[in-house]
Amino acid sequence: MNINQRVATVALAITLAISLSSCADMSKRDRNTAIGAGVGAVGGAVLTDGSALGTVGGAAVGGLIGRQVGK
């Protein structure tokens, strides 16, 4: 993974953390979905060396898993 991909991944993680802190009025299920999507996006980016398809796929799978947690 080159430096640009690492910077993009860190920027995504920071943006996610900031955006989640402002979602206090979300339901627990919605919050789990958002957290799962964020974690999945970062994981997908890392596993596919920053591939856009891997990032989007990771976000989709993570969001689905997060939505099902605590159902």
A tleap script that builds the chain and sets N, CA, C and O, in Angstrom:
source leaprc.protein.ff14SB
mol = sequence {
  NMET ASN ILE ASN GLN ARG VAL ALA THR VAL
  ALA LEU ALA ILE THR LEU ALA ILE SER LEU
  SER SER CYS ALA ASP MET SER LYS ARG ASP
  ARG ASN THR ALA ILE GLY ALA GLY VAL GLY
  ALA VAL GLY GLY ALA VAL LEU THR ASP GLY
  SER ALA LEU GLY THR VAL GLY GLY ALA ALA
  VAL GLY GLY LEU ILE GLY ARG GLN VAL GLY
  CLYS
}
set mol.1.N position { 0.856 -1.169 0.000 }
set mol.1.CA position { 0.000 0.000 0.000 }
set mol.1.C position { 0.901 1.230 0.000 }
set mol.1.O position { 1.780 1.362 0.851 }
set mol.2.N position { 0.679 2.128 -0.957 }
set mol.2.CA position { 1.524 3.316 -1.016 }
set mol.2.C position { 1.035 4.380 -0.029 }
set mol.2.O position { -0.005 4.217 0.609 }
set mol.3.N position { 1.780 5.443 0.083 }
set mol.3.CA position { 1.499 6.487 1.074 }
set mol.3.C position { 0.157 7.171 0.818 }
set mol.3.O position { -0.538 7.521 1.772 }
set mol.4.N position { -0.223 7.370 -0.449 }
set mol.4.CA position { -1.503 8.010 -0.753 }
set mol.4.C position { -2.676 7.161 -0.287 }
set mol.4.O position { -3.666 7.693 0.215 }
set mol.5.N position { -2.576 5.869 -0.446 }
set mol.5.CA position { -3.641 4.974 -0.006 }
set mol.5.C position { -3.735 4.953 1.515 }
set mol.5.O position { -4.832 4.896 2.071 }
set mol.6.N position { -2.607 4.998 2.177 }
set mol.6.CA position { -2.613 5.027 3.648 }
set mol.6.C position { -3.237 6.314 4.155 }
set mol.6.O position { -4.038 6.294 5.089 }
set mol.7.N position { -2.876 7.428 3.547 }
set mol.7.CA position { -3.444 8.714 3.945 }
set mol.7.C position { -4.953 8.717 3.720 }
set mol.7.O position { -5.705 9.213 4.559 }
set mol.8.N position { -5.394 8.173 2.604 }
set mol.8.CA position { -6.827 8.111 2.310 }
set mol.8.C position { -7.559 7.234 3.322 }
set mol.8.O position { -8.662 7.574 3.748 }
set mol.9.N position { -6.968 6.128 3.705 }
set mol.9.CA position { -7.585 5.235 4.679 }
set mol.9.C position { -7.690 5.907 6.045 }
set mol.9.O position { -8.725 5.816 6.705 }
set mol.10.N position { -6.630 6.575 6.468 }
set mol.10.CA position { -6.650 7.282 7.751 }
set mol.10.C position { -7.667 8.419 7.708 }
set mol.10.O position { -8.398 8.629 8.677 }
set mol.11.N position { -7.723 9.149 6.607 }
set mol.11.CA position { -8.690 10.237 6.474 }
set mol.11.C position { -10.112 9.706 6.543 }
set mol.11.O position { -10.976 10.334 7.156 }
set mol.12.N position { -10.366 8.568 5.929 }
set mol.12.CA position { -11.689 7.953 5.982 }
set mol.12.C position { -12.049 7.559 7.408 }
set mol.12.O position { -13.176 7.785 7.848 }
set mol.13.N position { -11.117 6.983 8.120 }
set mol.13.CA position { -11.374 6.573 9.500 }
set mol.13.C position { -11.654 7.775 10.393 }
set mol.13.O position { -12.552 7.721 11.234 }
set mol.14.N position { -10.900 8.855 10.224 }
set mol.14.CA position { -11.117 10.062 11.020 }
set mol.14.C position { -12.472 10.687 10.692 }
set mol.14.O position { -13.206 11.097 11.591 }
set mol.15.N position { -12.794 10.756 9.413 }
set mol.15.CA position { -14.088 11.303 9.000 }
set mol.15.C position { -15.230 10.481 9.581 }
set mol.15.O position { -16.224 11.037 10.049 }
set mol.16.N position { -15.093 9.183 9.551 }
set mol.16.CA position { -16.115 8.306 10.108 }
set mol.16.C position { -16.289 8.550 11.607 }
set mol.16.O position { -17.415 8.647 12.096 }
set mol.17.N position { -15.192 8.645 12.323 }
set mol.17.CA position { -15.269 8.866 13.765 }
set mol.17.C position { -15.951 10.193 14.091 }
set mol.17.O position { -16.766 10.264 15.011 }
set mol.18.N position { -15.625 11.228 13.352 }
set mol.18.CA position { -16.242 12.537 13.587 }
set mol.18.C position { -17.728 12.499 13.251 }
set mol.18.O position { -18.548 13.040 13.992 }
set mol.19.N position { -18.074 11.864 12.143 }
set mol.19.CA position { -19.482 11.829 11.754 }
set mol.19.C position { -20.319 10.988 12.710 }
set mol.19.O position { -21.479 11.319 12.957 }
set mol.20.N position { -19.770 9.927 13.245 }
set mol.20.CA position { -20.520 9.098 14.187 }
set mol.20.C position { -20.739 9.811 15.512 }
set mol.20.O position { -21.750 9.579 16.175 }
set mol.21.N position { -19.824 10.664 15.904 }
set mol.21.CA position { -19.995 11.371 17.168 }
set mol.21.C position { -21.143 12.374 17.102 }
set mol.21.O position { -21.668 12.777 18.140 }
set mol.22.N position { -21.537 12.779 15.906 }
set mol.22.CA position { -22.635 13.734 15.779 }
set mol.22.C position { -23.979 13.048 15.562 }
set mol.22.O position { -24.968 13.722 15.272 }
set mol.23.N position { -24.038 11.758 15.690 }
set mol.23.CA position { -25.272 11.004 15.429 }
set mol.23.C position { -25.886 10.486 16.719 }
set mol.23.O position { -26.261 9.316 16.794 }
set mol.24.N position { -25.994 11.319 17.719 }
set mol.24.CA position { -26.500 10.892 19.017 }
set mol.24.C position { -27.972 10.518 18.975 }
set mol.24.O position { -28.423 9.715 19.791 }
set mol.25.N position { -28.731 11.082 18.039 }
set mol.25.CA position { -30.160 10.807 17.995 }
set mol.25.C position { -30.520 9.623 17.096 }
set mol.25.O position { -31.699 9.368 16.849 }
set mol.26.N position { -29.527 8.913 16.614 }
set mol.26.CA position { -29.781 7.729 15.783 }
set mol.26.C position { -30.228 6.570 16.658 }
set mol.26.O position { -29.863 6.486 17.831 }
set mol.27.N position { -31.027 5.673 16.073 }
set mol.27.CA position { -31.386 4.467 16.803 }
set mol.27.C position { -30.144 3.574 16.908 }
set mol.27.O position { -29.171 3.748 16.173 }
set mol.28.N position { -30.202 2.628 17.827 }
set mol.28.CA position { -29.054 1.737 17.999 }
set mol.28.C position { -28.791 0.934 16.724 }
set mol.28.O position { -27.640 0.694 16.360 }
set mol.29.N position { -29.848 0.528 16.061 }
set mol.29.CA position { -29.700 -0.259 14.836 }
set mol.29.C position { -29.062 0.569 13.724 }
set mol.29.O position { -28.191 0.080 13.004 }
set mol.30.N position { -29.496 1.828 13.582 }
set mol.30.CA position { -28.899 2.710 12.575 }
set mol.30.C position { -27.429 2.979 12.878 }
set mol.30.O position { -26.595 3.010 11.972 }
set mol.31.N position { -27.118 3.171 14.155 }
set mol.31.CA position { -25.729 3.411 14.549 }
set mol.31.C position { -24.874 2.190 14.244 }
set mol.31.O position { -23.755 2.328 13.750 }
set mol.32.N position { -25.390 0.988 14.534 }
set mol.32.CA position { -24.646 -0.239 14.231 }
set mol.32.C position { -24.416 -0.383 12.724 }
set mol.32.O position { -23.356 -0.837 12.294 }
set mol.33.N position { -25.413 0.003 11.929 }
set mol.33.CA position { -25.271 -0.055 10.475 }
set mol.33.C position { -24.153 0.878 10.016 }
set mol.33.O position { -23.309 0.492 9.207 }
set mol.34.N position { -24.150 2.109 10.537 }
set mol.34.CA position { -23.123 3.088 10.153 }
set mol.34.C position { -21.734 2.633 10.589 }
set mol.34.O position { -20.771 2.750 9.832 }
set mol.35.N position { -21.636 2.122 11.792 }
set mol.35.CA position { -20.336 1.646 12.286 }
set mol.35.C position { -19.859 0.462 11.442 }
set mol.35.O position { -18.691 0.398 11.058 }
set mol.36.N position { -20.758 -0.464 11.159 }
set mol.36.CA position { -20.394 -1.620 10.333 }
set mol.36.C position { -19.938 -1.209 8.948 }
set mol.36.O position { -18.980 -1.768 8.413 }
set mol.37.N position { -20.624 -0.225 8.359 }
set mol.37.CA position { -20.236 0.253 7.030 }
set mol.37.C position { -18.863 0.909 7.068 }
set mol.37.O position { -18.049 0.707 6.166 }
set mol.38.N position { -18.608 1.686 8.098 }
set mol.38.CA position { -17.302 2.342 8.213 }
set mol.38.C position { -16.173 1.358 8.406 }
set mol.38.O position { -15.134 1.449 7.752 }
set mol.39.N position { -16.379 0.425 9.300 }
set mol.39.CA position { -15.353 -0.594 9.554 }
set mol.39.C position { -15.149 -1.459 8.311 }
set mol.39.O position { -14.021 -1.800 7.957 }
set mol.40.N position { -16.248 -1.807 7.658 }
set mol.40.CA position { -16.152 -2.606 6.437 }
set mol.40.C position { -15.422 -1.878 5.327 }
set mol.40.O position { -14.639 -2.481 4.594 }
set mol.41.N position { -15.677 -0.570 5.199 }
set mol.41.CA position { -14.989 0.212 4.164 }
set mol.41.C position { -13.490 0.251 4.407 }
set mol.41.O position { -12.697 0.058 3.485 }
set mol.42.N position { -13.108 0.499 5.647 }
set mol.42.CA position { -11.672 0.531 5.969 }
set mol.42.C position { -11.058 -0.847 5.757 }
set mol.42.O position { -9.979 -0.966 5.178 }
set mol.43.N position { -11.739 -1.883 6.220 }
set mol.43.CA position { -11.235 -3.246 6.035 }
set mol.43.C position { -11.122 -3.619 4.571 }
set mol.43.O position { -10.130 -4.216 4.150 }
set mol.44.N position { -12.137 -3.268 3.795 }
set mol.44.CA position { -12.101 -3.555 2.357 }
set mol.44.C position { -10.976 -2.818 1.662 }
set mol.44.O position { -10.320 -3.368 0.777 }
set mol.45.N position { -10.747 -1.571 2.059 }
set mol.45.CA position { -9.658 -0.790 1.460 }
set mol.45.C position { -8.301 -1.394 1.795 }
set mol.45.O position { -7.419 -1.487 0.942 }
set mol.46.N position { -8.151 -1.800 3.041 }
set mol.46.CA position { -6.869 -2.374 3.463 }
set mol.46.C position { -6.624 -3.717 2.775 }
set mol.46.O position { -5.521 -3.976 2.293 }
set mol.47.N position { -7.639 -4.563 2.728 }
set mol.47.CA position { -7.466 -5.893 2.150 }
set mol.47.C position { -7.251 -5.878 0.637 }
set mol.47.O position { -6.637 -6.794 0.092 }
set mol.48.N position { -7.748 -4.852 -0.041 }
set mol.48.CA position { -7.622 -4.794 -1.498 }
set mol.48.C position { -6.649 -3.711 -1.953 }
set mol.48.O position { -6.672 -3.300 -3.113 }
set mol.49.N position { -5.808 -3.257 -1.057 }
set mol.49.CA position { -4.810 -2.220 -1.352 }
set mol.49.C position { -5.434 -0.951 -1.927 }
set mol.49.O position { -4.903 -0.363 -2.869 }
set mol.50.N position { -6.559 -0.533 -1.358 }
set mol.50.CA position { -7.175 0.731 -1.738 }
set mol.50.C position { -8.081 0.667 -2.949 }
set mol.50.O position { -8.459 1.710 -3.481 }
set mol.51.N position { -8.434 -0.503 -3.394 }
set mol.51.CA position { -9.329 -0.640 -4.535 }
set mol.51.C position { -10.694 -0.042 -4.207 }
set mol.51.O position { -11.232 -0.276 -3.125 }
set mol.52.N position { -11.251 0.724 -5.134 }
set mol.52.CA position { -12.567 1.334 -4.922 }
set mol.52.C position { -13.634 0.254 -4.760 }
set mol.52.O position { -14.515 0.369 -3.908 }
set mol.53.N position { -13.553 -0.786 -5.573 }
set mol.53.CA position { -14.521 -1.873 -5.488 }
set mol.53.C position { -14.429 -2.581 -4.135 }
set mol.53.O position { -15.452 -2.917 -3.539 }
set mol.54.N position { -13.227 -2.802 -3.659 }
set mol.54.CA position { -13.038 -3.434 -2.355 }
set mol.54.C position { -13.556 -2.573 -1.223 }
set mol.54.O position { -14.127 -3.089 -0.262 }
set mol.55.N position { -13.364 -1.261 -1.322 }
set mol.55.CA position { -13.839 -0.342 -0.297 }
set mol.55.C position { -15.366 -0.310 -0.256 }
set mol.55.O position { -15.968 -0.404 0.813 }
set mol.56.N position { -15.977 -0.180 -1.413 }
set mol.56.CA position { -17.441 -0.144 -1.489 }
set mol.56.C position { -18.034 -1.489 -1.076 }
set mol.56.O position { -19.030 -1.541 -0.354 }
set mol.57.N position { -17.426 -2.561 -1.532 }
set mol.57.CA position { -17.901 -3.887 -1.145 }
set mol.57.C position { -17.785 -4.116 0.348 }
set mol.57.O position { -18.691 -4.671 0.969 }
set mol.58.N position { -16.678 -3.693 0.922 }
set mol.58.CA position { -16.497 -3.812 2.368 }
set mol.58.C position { -17.521 -3.002 3.139 }
set mol.58.O position { -18.032 -3.453 4.164 }
set mol.59.N position { -17.824 -1.803 2.650 }
set mol.59.CA position { -18.832 -0.961 3.301 }
set mol.59.C position { -20.207 -1.614 3.239 }
set mol.59.O position { -20.953 -1.596 4.218 }
set mol.60.N position { -20.538 -2.184 2.097 }
set mol.60.CA position { -21.846 -2.835 1.940 }
set mol.60.C position { -21.977 -4.041 2.865 }
set mol.60.O position { -22.984 -4.199 3.555 }
set mol.61.N position { -20.960 -4.883 2.872 }
set mol.61.CA position { -21.009 -6.078 3.722 }
set mol.61.C position { -20.997 -5.684 5.201 }
set mol.61.O position { -21.739 -6.247 6.005 }
set mol.62.N position { -20.155 -4.719 5.549 }
set mol.62.CA position { -20.102 -4.264 6.940 }
set mol.62.C position { -21.410 -3.646 7.388 }
set mol.62.O position { -21.843 -3.866 8.519 }
set mol.63.N position { -22.048 -2.872 6.512 }
set mol.63.CA position { -23.337 -2.284 6.844 }
set mol.63.C position { -24.407 -3.340 7.069 }
set mol.63.O position { -25.219 -3.227 7.987 }
set mol.64.N position { -24.405 -4.363 6.231 }
set mol.64.CA position { -25.380 -5.453 6.402 }
set mol.64.C position { -25.161 -6.202 7.715 }
set mol.64.O position { -26.114 -6.528 8.423 }
set mol.65.N position { -23.912 -6.466 8.026 }
set mol.65.CA position { -23.610 -7.158 9.273 }
set mol.65.C position { -23.977 -6.284 10.469 }
set mol.65.O position { -24.584 -6.757 11.430 }
set mol.66.N position { -23.607 -5.008 10.404 }
set mol.66.CA position { -23.947 -4.095 11.494 }
set mol.66.C position { -25.447 -3.978 11.695 }
set mol.66.O position { -25.916 -3.867 12.828 }
set mol.67.N position { -26.190 -4.002 10.623 }
set mol.67.CA position { -27.664 -3.896 10.706 }
set mol.67.C position { -28.272 -5.113 11.404 }
set mol.67.O position { -29.301 -5.000 12.070 }
set mol.68.N position { -27.633 -6.279 11.251 }
set mol.68.CA position { -28.169 -7.507 11.840 }
set mol.68.C position { -27.743 -7.725 13.278 }
set mol.68.O position { -28.337 -8.550 13.972 }
set mol.69.N position { -26.733 -7.009 13.744 }
set mol.69.CA position { -26.247 -7.188 15.109 }
set mol.69.C position { -27.319 -6.718 16.085 }
set mol.69.O position { -27.851 -5.616 15.945 }
set mol.70.N position { -27.628 -7.535 17.049 }
set mol.70.CA position { -28.607 -7.187 18.070 }
set mol.70.C position { -30.042 -7.184 17.591 }
set mol.70.O position { -30.903 -6.574 18.224 }
set mol.71.N position { -30.311 -7.844 16.502 }
set mol.71.CA position { -31.670 -7.870 15.932 }
set mol.71.C position { -32.616 -8.640 16.809 }
set mol.71.O position { -33.797 -8.764 16.485 }
savepdb mol mol.pdb
quit
